[in-house]
Amino acid sequence: MLSCKELVANSSDFLDSQLNLRQRLAVRMHLAMCYRCRRFIRQMRLSQRVLRALPEQAIPELEELSARLAEQRRLQR
Ligand SMILES: [Zn+2]
């Protein structure tokens, strides 16, 4: 039986599907019995999804904003 600490240590590999079958089963067994780790994994999964959803390119609005700020700073001089 996996301990909570071991589960946390394996969690990112688990979410990335990097564990072998036996490790994955051990994680699933633990999750079936441990509410706190279930919640932890759910939060990890959620934050991973949010990170992946972020655009890889710069955000146009941000570029526009920083251009405007630079312009203001120039005018203030
Ligand atoms: Zn646990």
N, CA, C, O and the ligand as a Tripos MOL2 file, in Angstrom:
@<TRIPOS>MOLECULE
protein
  309   307    78     0     0
PROTEIN
NO_CHARGES

@<TRIPOS>ATOM
      1 N           0.8390   -1.2120    0.0000 N.3       1 MET1
      2 CA          0.0000    0.0000    0.0000 C.3       1 MET1
      3 C           0.8650    1.2500    0.0000 C.2       1 MET1
      4 O           1.7780    1.3970    0.8120 O.2       1 MET1
      5 N           0.5660    2.1160   -0.9000 N.am      2 LEU2
      6 CA          1.2790    3.3820   -1.0490 C.3       2 LEU2
      7 C           0.9530    4.3030    0.1250 C.2       2 LEU2
      8 O          -0.1790    4.3140    0.6090 O.2       2 LEU2
      9 N           1.9150    5.0570    0.5720 N.am      3 SER3
     10 CA          1.6030    6.0880    1.5630 C.3       3 SER3
     11 C           1.2250    7.3780    0.8280 C.2       3 SER3
     12 O           1.4790    7.5310   -0.3670 O.2       3 SER3
     13 N           0.6170    8.2930    1.5690 N.am      4 CYS4
     14 CA          0.2210    9.5560    0.9410 C.3       4 CYS4
     15 C           1.4390   10.2800    0.3790 C.2       4 CYS4
     16 O           1.3820   10.8980   -0.6840 O.2       4 CYS4
     17 N           2.5530   10.1860    1.1270 N.am      5 LYS5
     18 CA          3.7680   10.8600    0.7030 C.3       5 LYS5
     19 C           4.2740   10.2880   -0.6170 C.2       5 LYS5
     20 O           4.7020   11.0290   -1.5030 O.2       5 LYS5
     21 N           4.2210    8.9580   -0.7400 N.am      6 GLU6
     22 CA          4.6400    8.3250   -1.9820 C.3       6 GLU6
     23 C           3.7130    8.6960   -3.1250 C.2       6 GLU6
     24 O           4.1430    8.8930   -4.2610 O.2       6 GLU6
     25 N           2.4610    8.7830   -2.8050 N.am      7 LEU7
     26 CA          1.5030    9.1530   -3.8440 C.3       7 LEU7
     27 C           1.7950   10.5540   -4.3680 C.2       7 LEU7
     28 O           1.8000   10.7880   -5.5770 O.2       7 LEU7
     29 N           2.0370   11.4770   -3.4480 N.am      8 VAL8
     30 CA          2.3420   12.8460   -3.8660 C.3       8 VAL8
     31 C           3.6200   12.8610   -4.7080 C.2       8 VAL8
     32 O           3.7100   13.5770   -5.7050 O.2       8 VAL8
     33 N           4.6080   12.0590   -4.2930 N.am      9 ALA9
     34 CA          5.8640   12.0060   -5.0390 C.3       9 ALA9
     35 C           5.6520   11.4790   -6.4520 C.2       9 ALA9
     36 O           6.3620   11.8760   -7.3760 O.2       9 ALA9
     37 N           4.6800   10.5890   -6.6270 N.am     10 ASN10
     38 CA          4.4150    9.9900   -7.9410 C.3      10 ASN10
     39 C           3.3530   10.7200   -8.7410 C.2      10 ASN10
     40 O           3.0640   10.3620   -9.8830 O.2      10 ASN10
     41 N           2.7710   11.7490   -8.1320 N.am     11 SER11
     42 CA          1.5570   12.3130   -8.7220 C.3      11 SER11
     43 C           1.7820   12.9140  -10.1150 C.2      11 SER11
     44 O           0.9500   12.7350  -11.0050 O.2      11 SER11
     45 N           2.8960   13.6210  -10.3070 N.am     12 SER12
     46 CA          3.0660   14.2510  -11.6210 C.3      12 SER12
     47 C           3.3150   13.1910  -12.6890 C.2      12 SER12
     48 O           2.8460   13.3250  -13.8190 O.2      12 SER12
     49 N           4.0550   12.1310  -12.3310 N.am     13 ASP13
     50 CA          4.2440   11.0370  -13.2890 C.3      13 ASP13
     51 C           2.9210   10.3400  -13.5830 C.2      13 ASP13
     52 O           2.6470    9.9340  -14.7120 O.2      13 ASP13
     53 N           2.1180   10.2140  -12.5440 N.am     14 PHE14
     54 CA          0.8070    9.5970  -12.7290 C.3      14 PHE14
     55 C          -0.0330   10.4110  -13.7070 C.2      14 PHE14
     56 O          -0.6540    9.8570  -14.6130 O.2      14 PHE14
     57 N          -0.0470   11.7130  -13.5190 N.am     15 LEU15
     58 CA         -0.8550   12.5810  -14.3790 C.3      15 LEU15
     59 C          -0.3060   12.6230  -15.7990 C.2      15 LEU15
     60 O          -1.0590   12.8080  -16.7560 O.2      15 LEU15
     61 N           1.0090   12.4490  -15.9350 N.am     16 ASP16
     62 CA          1.5990   12.4390  -17.2710 C.3      16 ASP16
     63 C           1.6060   11.0410  -17.8790 C.2      16 ASP16
     64 O           2.1710   10.8290  -18.9520 O.2      16 ASP16
     65 N           0.9770   10.0860  -17.1910 N.am     17 SER17
     66 CA          0.9430    8.6820  -17.6270 C.3      17 SER17
     67 C           2.3370    8.1060  -17.8040 C.2      17 SER17
     68 O           2.5950    7.3600  -18.7490 O.2      17 SER17
     69 N           3.2370    8.4570  -16.8890 N.am     18 GLN18
     70 CA          4.6110    7.9710  -16.9700 C.3      18 GLN18
     71 C           4.8430    6.7360  -16.0950 C.2      18 GLN18
     72 O           5.9340    6.1660  -16.1110 O.2      18 GLN18
     73 N           3.8480    6.3270  -15.3460 N.am     19 LEU19
     74 CA          4.0280    5.1930  -14.4440 C.3      19 LEU19
     75 C           3.7680    3.8810  -15.1710 C.2      19 LEU19
     76 O           2.9850    3.8310  -16.1200 O.2      19 LEU19
     77 N           4.4370    2.8130  -14.7160 N.am     20 ASN20
     78 CA          4.1150    1.5130  -15.2960 C.3      20 ASN20
     79 C           2.8170    0.9900  -14.6800 C.2      20 ASN20
     80 O           2.2710    1.5790  -13.7470 O.2      20 ASN20
     81 N           2.3480   -0.1080  -15.2130 N.am     21 LEU21
     82 CA          1.0300   -0.6140  -14.8340 C.3      21 LEU21
     83 C           0.9130   -0.8450  -13.3290 C.2      21 LEU21
     84 O          -0.0960   -0.4970  -12.7170 O.2      21 LEU21
     85 N           1.9610   -1.4400  -12.7360 N.am     22 ARG22
     86 CA          1.9010   -1.7390  -11.3120 C.3      22 ARG22
     87 C           1.8370   -0.4880  -10.4670 C.2      22 ARG22
     88 O           1.0730   -0.4090   -9.5060 O.2      22 ARG22
     89 N           2.6520    0.4980  -10.8380 N.am     23 GLN23
     90 CA          2.6450    1.7700  -10.0980 C.3      23 GLN23
     91 C           1.2980    2.4620  -10.2400 C.2      23 GLN23
     92 O           0.7630    3.0270   -9.2870 O.2      23 GLN23
     93 N           0.7670    2.4020  -11.4550 N.am     24 ARG24
     94 CA         -0.5110    3.0570  -11.7010 C.3      24 ARG24
     95 C          -1.6240    2.4130  -10.8810 C.2      24 ARG24
     96 O          -2.4880    3.0960  -10.3310 O.2      24 ARG24
     97 N          -1.5840    1.0880  -10.8110 N.am     25 LEU25
     98 CA         -2.5800    0.3820  -10.0040 C.3      25 LEU25
     99 C          -2.4600    0.7610   -8.5300 C.2      25 LEU25
    100 O          -3.4610    0.9500   -7.8380 O.2      25 LEU25
    101 N          -1.2160    0.8690   -8.0650 N.am     26 ALA26
    102 CA         -0.9980    1.2420   -6.6670 C.3      26 ALA26
    103 C          -1.5650    2.6280   -6.3900 C.2      26 ALA26
    104 O          -2.1820    2.8620   -5.3500 O.2      26 ALA26
    105 N          -1.3490    3.5430   -7.3290 N.am     27 VAL27
    106 CA         -1.8810    4.8990   -7.1690 C.3      27 VAL27
    107 C          -3.4090    4.8660   -7.1620 C.2      27 VAL27
    108 O          -4.0500    5.5130   -6.3340 O.2      27 VAL27
    109 N          -3.9830    4.1040   -8.0970 N.am     28 ARG28
    110 CA         -5.4550    4.0380   -8.1750 C.3      28 ARG28
    111 C          -6.0600    3.4170   -6.9170 C.2      28 ARG28
    112 O          -7.0930    3.8650   -6.4200 O.2      28 ARG28
    113 N          -5.3940    2.3780   -6.4140 N.am     29 MET29
    114 CA         -5.8580    1.7490   -5.1700 C.3      29 MET29
    115 C          -5.8690    2.7630   -4.0330 C.2      29 MET29
    116 O          -6.8250    2.8590   -3.2640 O.2      29 MET29
    117 N          -4.7770    3.5150   -3.9510 N.am     30 HIS30
    118 CA         -4.6810    4.5090   -2.8880 C.3      30 HIS30
    119 C          -5.7630    5.5680   -3.0520 C.2      30 HIS30
    120 O          -6.4180    5.9610   -2.0870 O.2      30 HIS30
    121 N          -5.9380    6.0190   -4.2790 N.am     31 LEU31
    122 CA         -6.9430    7.0580   -4.5250 C.3      31 LEU31
    123 C          -8.3490    6.5750   -4.1760 C.2      31 LEU31
    124 O          -9.1850    7.3510   -3.7100 O.2      31 LEU31
    125 N          -8.5990    5.2900   -4.4050 N.am     32 ALA32
    126 CA         -9.9270    4.7470   -4.1070 C.3      32 ALA32
    127 C         -10.2150    4.8180   -2.6160 C.2      32 ALA32
    128 O         -11.3700    4.8940   -2.1990 O.2      32 ALA32
    129 N          -9.1490    4.7920   -1.8120 N.am     33 MET33
    130 CA         -9.3540    4.7560   -0.3660 C.3      33 MET33
    131 C          -9.0680    6.0630    0.3440 C.2      33 MET33
    132 O          -9.4330    6.2370    1.5070 O.2      33 MET33
    133 N          -8.4170    6.9810   -0.3500 N.am     34 CYS34
    134 CA         -7.9340    8.1710    0.3490 C.3      34 CYS34
    135 C          -8.5430    9.4210   -0.2690 C.2      34 CYS34
    136 O          -8.1940    9.8180   -1.3810 O.2      34 CYS34
    137 N          -9.4420   10.0210    0.4600 N.am     35 TYR35
    138 CA        -10.1480   11.1890   -0.0480 C.3      35 TYR35
    139 C          -9.2020   12.3660   -0.2760 C.2      35 TYR35
    140 O          -9.3020   13.0810   -1.2730 O.2      35 TYR35
    141 N          -8.2880   12.5470    0.6660 N.am     36 ARG36
    142 CA         -7.3940   13.7070    0.5560 C.3      36 ARG36
    143 C          -6.5210   13.6390   -0.6780 C.2      36 ARG36
    144 O          -6.3050   14.6550   -1.3390 O.2      36 ARG36
    145 N          -6.0200   12.4730   -0.9960 N.am     37 CYS37
    146 CA         -5.1860   12.3370   -2.1930 C.3      37 CYS37
    147 C          -6.0230   12.4560   -3.4500 C.2      37 CYS37
    148 O          -5.5560   12.9690   -4.4670 O.2      37 CYS37
    149 N          -7.2540   11.9840   -3.3830 N.am     38 ARG38
    150 CA         -8.1510   12.1390   -4.5190 C.3      38 ARG38
    151 C          -8.3190   13.6210   -4.8340 C.2      38 ARG38
    152 O          -8.2510   14.0440   -5.9880 O.2      38 ARG38
    153 N          -8.5400   14.3960   -3.7720 N.am     39 ARG39
    154 CA         -8.7240   15.8300   -3.9500 C.3      39 ARG39
    155 C          -7.4350   16.4760   -4.4700 C.2      39 ARG39
    156 O          -7.4590   17.3660   -5.3200 O.2      39 ARG39
    157 N          -6.3260   16.0010   -3.9360 N.am     40 PHE40
    158 CA         -5.0300   16.5270   -4.3700 C.3      40 PHE40
    159 C          -4.8070   16.2780   -5.8670 C.2      40 PHE40
    160 O          -4.4120   17.1820   -6.6030 O.2      40 PHE40
    161 N          -5.0640   15.0450   -6.3020 N.am     41 ILE41
    162 CA         -4.8810   14.6950   -7.7150 C.3      41 ILE41
    163 C          -5.8140   15.5110   -8.5900 C.2      41 ILE41
    164 O          -5.4360   15.9550   -9.6750 O.2      41 ILE41
    165 N          -7.0370   15.7040   -8.1100 N.am     42 ARG42
    166 CA         -7.9940   16.4730   -8.9020 C.3      42 ARG42
    167 C          -7.4980   17.9090   -9.0950 C.2      42 ARG42
    168 O          -7.6080   18.4790  -10.1810 O.2      42 ARG42
    169 N          -6.9510   18.4760   -8.0220 N.am     43 GLN43
    170 CA         -6.4400   19.8490   -8.1190 C.3      43 GLN43
    171 C          -5.2150   19.9270   -9.0300 C.2      43 GLN43
    172 O          -5.0670   20.8720   -9.8050 O.2      43 GLN43
    173 N          -4.3470   18.9310   -8.9280 N.am     44 MET44
    174 CA         -3.1760   18.8650   -9.8010 C.3      44 MET44
    175 C          -3.6040   18.8130  -11.2590 C.2      44 MET44
    176 O          -3.0690   19.5270  -12.1080 O.2      44 MET44
    177 N          -4.5830   17.9500  -11.5300 N.am     45 ARG45
    178 CA         -5.0590   17.7740  -12.8930 C.3      45 ARG45
    179 C          -5.6420   19.0790  -13.4340 C.2      45 ARG45
    180 O          -5.4210   19.4570  -14.5840 O.2      45 ARG45
    181 N          -6.3850   19.7420  -12.5730 N.am     46 LEU46
    182 CA         -7.0120   21.0050  -12.9400 C.3      46 LEU46
    183 C          -5.9590   22.0610  -13.2610 C.2      46 LEU46
    184 O          -6.0560   22.7530  -14.2750 O.2      46 LEU46
    185 N          -4.9590   22.1840  -12.4000 N.am     47 SER47
    186 CA         -3.9550   23.2260  -12.6240 C.3      47 SER47
    187 C          -3.1060   22.9040  -13.8490 C.2      47 SER47
    188 O          -2.6530   23.8110  -14.5470 O.2      47 SER47
    189 N          -2.8900   21.6150  -14.1140 N.am     48 GLN48
    190 CA         -2.1830   21.2330  -15.3440 C.3      48 GLN48
    191 C          -2.9580   21.6770  -16.5700 C.2      48 GLN48
    192 O          -2.3920   22.1900  -17.5350 O.2      48 GLN48
    193 N          -4.2770   21.4670  -16.5070 N.am     49 ARG49
    194 CA         -5.1120   21.8210  -17.6390 C.3      49 ARG49
    195 C          -5.0920   23.3280  -17.8700 C.2      49 ARG49
    196 O          -5.0380   23.7920  -19.0090 O.2      49 ARG49
    197 N          -5.1370   24.0830  -16.7790 N.am     50 VAL50
    198 CA         -5.1010   25.5400  -16.8890 C.3      50 VAL50
    199 C          -3.7780   25.9810  -17.5100 C.2      50 VAL50
    200 O          -3.7510   26.8570  -18.3740 O.2      50 VAL50
    201 N          -2.6900   25.3750  -17.0660 N.am     51 LEU51
    202 CA         -1.3770   25.7300  -17.5990 C.3      51 LEU51
    203 C          -1.2950   25.4360  -19.0850 C.2      51 LEU51
    204 O          -0.7400   26.2240  -19.8500 O.2      51 LEU51
    205 N          -1.8570   24.2870  -19.4980 N.am     52 ARG52
    206 CA         -1.8090   23.9230  -20.9140 C.3      52 ARG52
    207 C          -2.6960   24.8140  -21.7460 C.2      52 ARG52
    208 O          -2.4480   25.0210  -22.9340 O.2      52 ARG52
    209 N          -3.7410   25.3470  -21.1170 N.am     53 ALA53
    210 CA         -4.6970   26.1580  -21.8580 C.3      53 ALA53
    211 C          -4.1460   27.5510  -22.1440 C.2      53 ALA53
    212 O          -4.6520   28.2580  -23.0150 O.2      53 ALA53
    213 N          -3.1180   27.9380  -21.4160 N.am     54 LEU54
    214 CA         -2.5430   29.2620  -21.6290 C.3      54 LEU54
    215 C          -1.9280   29.3540  -23.0230 C.2      54 LEU54
    216 O          -1.2810   28.4130  -23.4840 O.2      54 LEU54
    217 N          -2.1230   30.4570  -23.6740 N.am     55 PRO55
    218 CA         -1.5820   30.6040  -25.0360 C.3      55 PRO55
    219 C          -0.0620   30.6220  -25.0120 C.2      55 PRO55
    220 O           0.5510   31.1510  -24.0840 O.2      55 PRO55
    221 N           0.5380   30.0380  -26.0400 N.am     56 GLU56
    222 CA          1.9940   30.0060  -26.0790 C.3      56 GLU56
    223 C           2.5530   31.3210  -26.6050 C.2      56 GLU56
    224 O           3.6440   31.7480  -26.2260 O.2      56 GLU56
    225 N           1.7930   31.9440  -27.4760 N.am     57 GLN57
    226 CA          2.2690   33.2280  -27.9850 C.3      57 GLN57
    227 C           1.9250   34.3270  -26.9880 C.2      57 GLN57
    228 O           1.1200   34.1300  -26.0780 O.2      57 GLN57
    229 N           2.5310   35.4560  -27.1710 N.am     58 ALA58
    230 CA          2.2110   36.5960  -26.3300 C.3      58 ALA58
    231 C           0.7620   37.0150  -26.5700 C.2      58 ALA58
    232 O           0.2140   36.8310  -27.6580 O.2      58 ALA58
    233 N           0.1720   37.5680  -25.5520 N.am     59 ILE59
    234 CA         -1.2080   38.0170  -25.6690 C.3      59 ILE59
    235 C          -1.2120   39.4290  -26.2460 C.2      59 ILE59
    236 O          -0.5750   40.3190  -25.6830 O.2      59 ILE59
    237 N          -1.9180   39.6550  -27.3610 N.am     60 PRO60
    238 CA         -1.9100   40.9690  -28.0290 C.3      60 PRO60
    239 C          -2.2680   42.1150  -27.0890 C.2      60 PRO60
    240 O          -1.6470   43.1770  -27.1270 O.2      60 PRO60
    241 N          -3.2710   41.8920  -26.2460 N.am     61 GLU61
    242 CA         -3.6900   42.9640  -25.3280 C.3      61 GLU61
    243 C          -2.5430   43.3810  -24.4170 C.2      61 GLU61
    244 O          -2.3680   44.5610  -24.1120 O.2      61 GLU61
    245 N          -1.7670   42.3910  -23.9900 N.am     62 LEU62
    246 CA         -0.6480   42.7050  -23.0980 C.3      62 LEU62
    247 C           0.4200   43.5010  -23.8310 C.2      62 LEU62
    248 O           1.0030   44.4350  -23.2800 O.2      62 LEU62
    249 N           0.6700   43.1240  -25.0780 N.am     63 GLU63
    250 CA          1.6690   43.8550  -25.8590 C.3      63 GLU63
    251 C           1.2170   45.2800  -26.0780 C.2      63 GLU63
    252 O           2.0080   46.2180  -25.9840 O.2      63 GLU63
    253 N          -0.0700   45.4360  -26.3720 N.am     64 GLU64
    254 CA         -0.6220   46.7640  -26.5930 C.3      64 GLU64
    255 C          -0.4780   47.6010  -25.3270 C.2      64 GLU64
    256 O          -0.0860   48.7670  -25.3660 O.2      64 GLU64
    257 N          -0.8030   46.9720  -24.2150 N.am     65 LEU65
    258 CA         -0.7230   47.6700  -22.9370 C.3      65 LEU65
    259 C           0.7040   48.1170  -22.6370 C.2      65 LEU65
    260 O           0.9250   49.2530  -22.2190 O.2      65 LEU65
    261 N           1.6610   47.2380  -22.8480 N.am     66 SER66
    262 CA          3.0330   47.6090  -22.5330 C.3      66 SER66
    263 C           3.5350   48.6660  -23.5030 C.2      66 SER66
    264 O           4.3630   49.4980  -23.1320 O.2      66 SER66
    265 N           3.0470   48.6480  -24.7440 N.am     67 ALA67
    266 CA          3.4100   49.6820  -25.7040 C.3      67 ALA67
    267 C           2.8480   51.0310  -25.2560 C.2      67 ALA67
    268 O           3.5030   52.0680  -25.3630 O.2      67 ALA67
    269 N           1.6070   50.9810  -24.7480 N.am     68 ARG68
    270 CA          0.9670   52.2220  -24.3040 C.3      68 ARG68
    271 C           1.6960   52.7840  -23.0740 C.2      68 ARG68
    272 O           1.8910   53.9930  -22.9470 O.2      68 ARG68
    273 N           2.0850   51.8920  -22.1920 N.am     69 LEU69
    274 CA          2.8110   52.3380  -20.9950 C.3      69 LEU69
    275 C           4.1520   52.9580  -21.3740 C.2      69 LEU69
    276 O           4.5720   53.9590  -20.7940 O.2      69 LEU69
    277 N           4.8110   52.3550  -22.3460 N.am     70 ALA70
    278 CA          6.1010   52.8800  -22.7930 C.3      70 ALA70
    279 C           5.9200   54.2670  -23.4070 C.2      70 ALA70
    280 O           6.7320   55.1690  -23.2000 O.2      70 ALA70
    281 N           4.8430   54.4120  -24.1610 N.am     71 GLU71
    282 CA          4.5230   55.6990  -24.7920 C.3      71 GLU71
    283 C           4.2690   56.7710  -23.7250 C.2      71 GLU71
    284 O           4.7630   57.8930  -23.8300 O.2      71 GLU71
    285 N           3.5000   56.4110  -22.7100 N.am     72 GLN72
    286 CA          3.2080   57.3490  -21.6200 C.3      72 GLN72
    287 C           4.4830   57.7820  -20.9150 C.2      72 GLN72
    288 O           4.6760   58.9570  -20.6030 O.2      72 GLN72
    289 N           5.3430   56.8120  -20.6720 N.am     73 ARG73
    290 CA          6.5840   57.1290  -19.9800 C.3      73 ARG73
    291 C           7.4240   58.0940  -20.8300 C.2      73 ARG73
    292 O           8.0790   59.0000  -20.3130 O.2      73 ARG73
    293 N           7.3830   57.8690  -22.1470 N.am     74 ARG74
    294 CA          8.1400   58.7280  -23.0590 C.3      74 ARG74
    295 C           7.5900   60.1650  -23.0220 C.2      74 ARG74
    296 O           8.3480   61.1350  -23.0170 O.2      74 ARG74
    297 N           6.2480   60.2710  -22.9970 N.am     75 LEU75
    298 CA          5.6220   61.5790  -22.9950 C.3      75 LEU75
    299 C           5.8610   62.3310  -21.6880 C.2      75 LEU75
    300 O           5.9040   63.5610  -21.6810 O.2      75 LEU75
    301 N           6.0120   61.6150  -20.6070 N.am     76 GLN76
    302 CA          6.1680   62.2520  -19.3040 C.3      76 GLN76
    303 C           7.5370   62.8790  -19.1200 C.2      76 GLN76
    304 O           7.7410   63.7210  -18.2440 O.2      76 GLN76
    305 N           8.4630   62.4600  -19.9500 N.am     77 ARG77
    306 CA          9.8030   62.9760  -19.7760 C.3      77 ARG77
    307 C           9.9550   64.4350  -20.2030 C.2      77 ARG77
    308 O          11.0470   64.9960  -20.1070 O.2      77 ARG77
    309 ZN         -3.4860    9.4590    0.5770 Zn       78 ZN78
@<TRIPOS>BOND
     1     1     2 1
     2     2     3 1
     3     3     4 2
     4     3     5 am
     5     5     6 1
     6     6     7 1
     7     7     8 2
     8     7     9 am
     9     9    10 1
    10    10    11 1
    11    11    12 2
    12    11    13 am
    13    13    14 1
    14    14    15 1
    15    15    16 2
    16    15    17 am
    17    17    18 1
    18    18    19 1
    19    19    20 2
    20    19    21 am
    21    21    22 1
    22    22    23 1
    23    23    24 2
    24    23    25 am
    25    25    26 1
    26    26    27 1
    27    27    28 2
    28    27    29 am
    29    29    30 1
    30    30    31 1
    31    31    32 2
    32    31    33 am
    33    33    34 1
    34    34    35 1
    35    35    36 2
    36    35    37 am
    37    37    38 1
    38    38    39 1
    39    39    40 2
    40    39    41 am
    41    41    42 1
    42    42    43 1
    43    43    44 2
    44    43    45 am
    45    45    46 1
    46    46    47 1
    47    47    48 2
    48    47    49 am
    49    49    50 1
    50    50    51 1
    51    51    52 2
    52    51    53 am
    53    53    54 1
    54    54    55 1
    55    55    56 2
    56    55    57 am
    57    57    58 1
    58    58    59 1
    59    59    60 2
    60    59    61 am
    61    61    62 1
    62    62    63 1
    63    63    64 2
    64    63    65 am
    65    65    66 1
    66    66    67 1
    67    67    68 2
    68    67    69 am
    69    69    70 1
    70    70    71 1
    71    71    72 2
    72    71    73 am
    73    73    74 1
    74    74    75 1
    75    75    76 2
    76    75    77 am
    77    77    78 1
    78    78    79 1
    79    79    80 2
    80    79    81 am
    81    81    82 1
    82    82    83 1
    83    83    84 2
    84    83    85 am
    85    85    86 1
    86    86    87 1
    87    87    88 2
    88    87    89 am
    89    89    90 1
    90    90    91 1
    91    91    92 2
    92    91    93 am
    93    93    94 1
    94    94    95 1
    95    95    96 2
    96    95    97 am
    97    97    98 1
    98    98    99 1
    99    99   100 2
   100    99   101 am
   101   101   102 1
   102   102   103 1
   103   103   104 2
   104   103   105 am
   105   105   106 1
   106   106   107 1
   107   107   108 2
   108   107   109 am
   109   109   110 1
   110   110   111 1
   111   111   112 2
   112   111   113 am
   113   113   114 1
   114   114   115 1
   115   115   116 2
   116   115   117 am
   117   117   118 1
   118   118   119 1
   119   119   120 2
   120   119   121 am
   121   121   122 1
   122   122   123 1
   123   123   124 2
   124   123   125 am
   125   125   126 1
   126   126   127 1
   127   127   128 2
   128   127   129 am
   129   129   130 1
   130   130   131 1
   131   131   132 2
   132   131   133 am
   133   133   134 1
   134   134   135 1
   135   135   136 2
   136   135   137 am
   137   137   138 1
   138   138   139 1
   139   139   140 2
   140   139   141 am
   141   141   142 1
   142   142   143 1
   143   143   144 2
   144   143   145 am
   145   145   146 1
   146   146   147 1
   147   147   148 2
   148   147   149 am
   149   149   150 1
   150   150   151 1
   151   151   152 2
   152   151   153 am
   153   153   154 1
   154   154   155 1
   155   155   156 2
   156   155   157 am
   157   157   158 1
   158   158   159 1
   159   159   160 2
   160   159   161 am
   161   161   162 1
   162   162   163 1
   163   163   164 2
   164   163   165 am
   165   165   166 1
   166   166   167 1
   167   167   168 2
   168   167   169 am
   169   169   170 1
   170   170   171 1
   171   171   172 2
   172   171   173 am
   173   173   174 1
   174   174   175 1
   175   175   176 2
   176   175   177 am
   177   177   178 1
   178   178   179 1
   179   179   180 2
   180   179   181 am
   181   181   182 1
   182   182   183 1
   183   183   184 2
   184   183   185 am
   185   185   186 1
   186   186   187 1
   187   187   188 2
   188   187   189 am
   189   189   190 1
   190   190   191 1
   191   191   192 2
   192   191   193 am
   193   193   194 1
   194   194   195 1
   195   195   196 2
   196   195   197 am
   197   197   198 1
   198   198   199 1
   199   199   200 2
   200   199   201 am
   201   201   202 1
   202   202   203 1
   203   203   204 2
   204   203   205 am
   205   205   206 1
   206   206   207 1
   207   207   208 2
   208   207   209 am
   209   209   210 1
   210   210   211 1
   211   211   212 2
   212   211   213 am
   213   213   214 1
   214   214   215 1
   215   215   216 2
   216   215   217 am
   217   217   218 1
   218   218   219 1
   219   219   220 2
   220   219   221 am
   221   221   222 1
   222   222   223 1
   223   223   224 2
   224   223   225 am
   225   225   226 1
   226   226   227 1
   227   227   228 2
   228   227   229 am
   229   229   230 1
   230   230   231 1
   231   231   232 2
   232   231   233 am
   233   233   234 1
   234   234   235 1
   235   235   236 2
   236   235   237 am
   237   237   238 1
   238   238   239 1
   239   239   240 2
   240   239   241 am
   241   241   242 1
   242   242   243 1
   243   243   244 2
   244   243   245 am
   245   245   246 1
   246   246   247 1
   247   247   248 2
   248   247   249 am
   249   249   250 1
   250   250   251 1
   251   251   252 2
   252   251   253 am
   253   253   254 1
   254   254   255 1
   255   255   256 2
   256   255   257 am
   257   257   258 1
   258   258   259 1
   259   259   260 2
   260   259   261 am
   261   261   262 1
   262   262   263 1
   263   263   264 2
   264   263   265 am
   265   265   266 1
   266   266   267 1
   267   267   268 2
   268   267   269 am
   269   269   270 1
   270   270   271 1
   271   271   272 2
   272   271   273 am
   273   273   274 1
   274   274   275 1
   275   275   276 2
   276   275   277 am
   277   277   278 1
   278   278   279 1
   279   279   280 2
   280   279   281 am
   281   281   282 1
   282   282   283 1
   283   283   284 2
   284   283   285 am
   285   285   286 1
   286   286   287 1
   287   287   288 2
   288   287   289 am
   289   289   290 1
   290   290   291 1
   291   291   292 2
   292   291   293 am
   293   293   294 1
   294   294   295 1
   295   295   296 2
   296   295   297 am
   297   297   298 1
   298   298   299 1
   299   299   300 2
   300   299   301 am
   301   301   302 1
   302   302   303 1
   303   303   304 2
   304   303   305 am
   305   305   306 1
   306   306   307 1
   307   307   308 2
@<TRIPOS>SUBSTRUCTURE
     1 MET1         2 RESIDUE 1 A MET
     2 LEU2         6 RESIDUE 1 A LEU
     3 SER3        10 RESIDUE 1 A SER
     4 CYS4        14 RESIDUE 1 A CYS
     5 LYS5        18 RESIDUE 1 A LYS
     6 GLU6        22 RESIDUE 1 A GLU
     7 LEU7        26 RESIDUE 1 A LEU
     8 VAL8        30 RESIDUE 1 A VAL
     9 ALA9        34 RESIDUE 1 A ALA
    10 ASN10       38 RESIDUE 1 A ASN
    11 SER11       42 RESIDUE 1 A SER
    12 SER12       46 RESIDUE 1 A SER
    13 ASP13       50 RESIDUE 1 A ASP
    14 PHE14       54 RESIDUE 1 A PHE
    15 LEU15       58 RESIDUE 1 A LEU
    16 ASP16       62 RESIDUE 1 A ASP
    17 SER17       66 RESIDUE 1 A SER
    18 GLN18       70 RESIDUE 1 A GLN
    19 LEU19       74 RESIDUE 1 A LEU
    20 ASN20       78 RESIDUE 1 A ASN
    21 LEU21       82 RESIDUE 1 A LEU
    22 ARG22       86 RESIDUE 1 A ARG
    23 GLN23       90 RESIDUE 1 A GLN
    24 ARG24       94 RESIDUE 1 A ARG
    25 LEU25       98 RESIDUE 1 A LEU
    26 ALA26      102 RESIDUE 1 A ALA
    27 VAL27      106 RESIDUE 1 A VAL
    28 ARG28      110 RESIDUE 1 A ARG
    29 MET29      114 RESIDUE 1 A MET
    30 HIS30      118 RESIDUE 1 A HIS
    31 LEU31      122 RESIDUE 1 A LEU
    32 ALA32      126 RESIDUE 1 A ALA
    33 MET33      130 RESIDUE 1 A MET
    34 CYS34      134 RESIDUE 1 A CYS
    35 TYR35      138 RESIDUE 1 A TYR
    36 ARG36      142 RESIDUE 1 A ARG
    37 CYS37      146 RESIDUE 1 A CYS
    38 ARG38      150 RESIDUE 1 A ARG
    39 ARG39      154 RESIDUE 1 A ARG
    40 PHE40      158 RESIDUE 1 A PHE
    41 ILE41      162 RESIDUE 1 A ILE
    42 ARG42      166 RESIDUE 1 A ARG
    43 GLN43      170 RESIDUE 1 A GLN
    44 MET44      174 RESIDUE 1 A MET
    45 ARG45      178 RESIDUE 1 A ARG
    46 LEU46      182 RESIDUE 1 A LEU
    47 SER47      186 RESIDUE 1 A SER
    48 GLN48      190 RESIDUE 1 A GLN
    49 ARG49      194 RESIDUE 1 A ARG
    50 VAL50      198 RESIDUE 1 A VAL
    51 LEU51      202 RESIDUE 1 A LEU
    52 ARG52      206 RESIDUE 1 A ARG
    53 ALA53      210 RESIDUE 1 A ALA
    54 LEU54      214 RESIDUE 1 A LEU
    55 PRO55      218 RESIDUE 1 A PRO
    56 GLU56      222 RESIDUE 1 A GLU
    57 GLN57      226 RESIDUE 1 A GLN
    58 ALA58      230 RESIDUE 1 A ALA
    59 ILE59      234 RESIDUE 1 A ILE
    60 PRO60      238 RESIDUE 1 A PRO
    61 GLU61      242 RESIDUE 1 A GLU
    62 LEU62      246 RESIDUE 1 A LEU
    63 GLU63      250 RESIDUE 1 A GLU
    64 GLU64      254 RESIDUE 1 A GLU
    65 LEU65      258 RESIDUE 1 A LEU
    66 SER66      262 RESIDUE 1 A SER
    67 ALA67      266 RESIDUE 1 A ALA
    68 ARG68      270 RESIDUE 1 A ARG
    69 LEU69      274 RESIDUE 1 A LEU
    70 ALA70      278 RESIDUE 1 A ALA
    71 GLU71      282 RESIDUE 1 A GLU
    72 GLN72      286 RESIDUE 1 A GLN
    73 ARG73      290 RESIDUE 1 A ARG
    74 ARG74      294 RESIDUE 1 A ARG
    75 LEU75      298 RESIDUE 1 A LEU
    76 GLN76      302 RESIDUE 1 A GLN
    77 ARG77      306 RESIDUE 1 A ARG
    78 ZN78       309 GROUP 0 **** ****
